[in-house]
Amino acid sequence: MFNPSRGEARDFFFDLWAKSRANAPLTALESLALAILIEHPEYHALLDDPERHRDRDWKPEGGETNPFLHLSMHLAIEEQLSIDQPPGIRAAVQELARRRDSEHDARHDVMDCLAEMIWQAQRHGTGFDNKAYLDCLRKAGG
């Protein structure tokens, strides 16, 4: 199982951004991640300055969004969609994107549901609830 440290995950995005700026060849995973980075221009300056941002903490209680968590969740969602796991997620997200008239906005709704399901599983010490996740997706964007 792939389980990068915080630093390794951040370096993946910093290194990818540098490779893209240099027009270096990318792996399939890097190409997927680059598409996500391109959809988030608000993070480009941050990615241009790894020394300043590599060890920075983003505090949700201060209203900050951790860009690396955000980007990593996008990658996780794309992986879920690519293998349709949990079963039915692909159709649920396609329907959500149709209702939202935006694939990117739909992905952010999915991210909200995913974060809630992870939080619930951690809070209650249970496994990930696929049914509740898909139910959340069906209700999202409304």
WOURUR-V787383 format. One record per pair of residues at least 24 apart in sequence whose C-alpha atoms are under 7 Angstrom apart, sorted by the first residue. I is the first residue (numbers start at 1). J is the second residue. D is the distance in Angstrom with one decimal. If there is no record, write none. Layout:
BEGIN
i->[I I]
j->[J J]
d->[D D]
END
This chain:
BEGIN
i->[10 10 14 14 17 33 43 73 86 89 92 92 96 100 109 109 110 113]
j->[54 68 47 50 47 75 67 111 130 134 137 138 141 141 140 141 137 137]
d->[6.6 6.3 5.5 6.3 6.5 6.6 7.0 6.6 6.1 6.5 6.4 6.3 6.8 6.2 6.2 6.6 6.2 6.6]
END
